[in-house]
């Protein structure tokens, strides 16, 4: 008799997208990584978004959690703490 396997849960995909809208120098800024993309913004804004994402993924690594496993509220808190002031 065959054993019935448990139904597979759909795999969650996750990624972060940062869009900067304050660019007035005509430069096209794009930074991508395995689970993120940062598009546009002034040099300062793009740099802050990049730093925020890097620090966020460092924190997720410390917590040993993949992005797809983090609840939105927890992610928002991590992003807030990771944003340079």
Secondary structure as a PSIPRED ss2 file (coil, helix, strand):
# PSIPRED VFORMAT (PSIPRED V4.0)

   1 X C   1.000  0.000  0.000
   2 X C   1.000  0.000  0.000
   3 X C   1.000  0.000  0.000
   4 X C   1.000  0.000  0.000
   5 X C   1.000  0.000  0.000
   6 X C   1.000  0.000  0.000
   7 X C   1.000  0.000  0.000
   8 X C   1.000  0.000  0.000
   9 X C   1.000  0.000  0.000
  10 X C   1.000  0.000  0.000
  11 X C   1.000  0.000  0.000
  12 X C   1.000  0.000  0.000
  13 X C   1.000  0.000  0.000
  14 X C   1.000  0.000  0.000
  15 X C   1.000  0.000  0.000
  16 X E   0.000  0.000  1.000
  17 X E   0.000  0.000  1.000
  18 X E   0.000  0.000  1.000
  19 X E   0.000  0.000  1.000
  20 X E   0.000  0.000  1.000
  21 X C   1.000  0.000  0.000
  22 X C   1.000  0.000  0.000
  23 X C   1.000  0.000  0.000
  24 X C   1.000  0.000  0.000
  25 X C   1.000  0.000  0.000
  26 X C   1.000  0.000  0.000
  27 X C   1.000  0.000  0.000
  28 X C   1.000  0.000  0.000
  29 X C   1.000  0.000  0.000
  30 X E   0.000  0.000  1.000
  31 X E   0.000  0.000  1.000
  32 X E   0.000  0.000  1.000
  33 X E   0.000  0.000  1.000
  34 X C   1.000  0.000  0.000
  35 X C   1.000  0.000  0.000
  36 X E   0.000  0.000  1.000
  37 X E   0.000  0.000  1.000
  38 X E   0.000  0.000  1.000
  39 X E   0.000  0.000  1.000
  40 X E   0.000  0.000  1.000
  41 X C   1.000  0.000  0.000
  42 X C   1.000  0.000  0.000
  43 X H   0.000  1.000  0.000
  44 X H   0.000  1.000  0.000
  45 X H   0.000  1.000  0.000
  46 X H   0.000  1.000  0.000
  47 X H   0.000  1.000  0.000
  48 X H   0.000  1.000  0.000
  49 X H   0.000  1.000  0.000
  50 X H   0.000  1.000  0.000
  51 X H   0.000  1.000  0.000
  52 X H   0.000  1.000  0.000
  53 X H   0.000  1.000  0.000
  54 X H   0.000  1.000  0.000
  55 X H   0.000  1.000  0.000
  56 X H   0.000  1.000  0.000
  57 X H   0.000  1.000  0.000
  58 X H   0.000  1.000  0.000
  59 X H   0.000  1.000  0.000
  60 X H   0.000  1.000  0.000
  61 X H   0.000  1.000  0.000
  62 X H   0.000  1.000  0.000
  63 X C   1.000  0.000  0.000
  64 X C   1.000  0.000  0.000
  65 X C   1.000  0.000  0.000
  66 X C   1.000  0.000  0.000
  67 X H   0.000  1.000  0.000
  68 X H   0.000  1.000  0.000
  69 X H   0.000  1.000  0.000
  70 X C   1.000  0.000  0.000
  71 X C   1.000  0.000  0.000
  72 X H   0.000  1.000  0.000
  73 X H   0.000  1.000  0.000
  74 X H   0.000  1.000  0.000
  75 X H   0.000  1.000  0.000
  76 X H   0.000  1.000  0.000
  77 X H   0.000  1.000  0.000
  78 X H   0.000  1.000  0.000
  79 X H   0.000  1.000  0.000
  80 X H   0.000  1.000  0.000
  81 X H   0.000  1.000  0.000
  82 X H   0.000  1.000  0.000
  83 X C   1.000  0.000  0.000
  84 X C   1.000  0.000  0.000
  85 X C   1.000  0.000  0.000
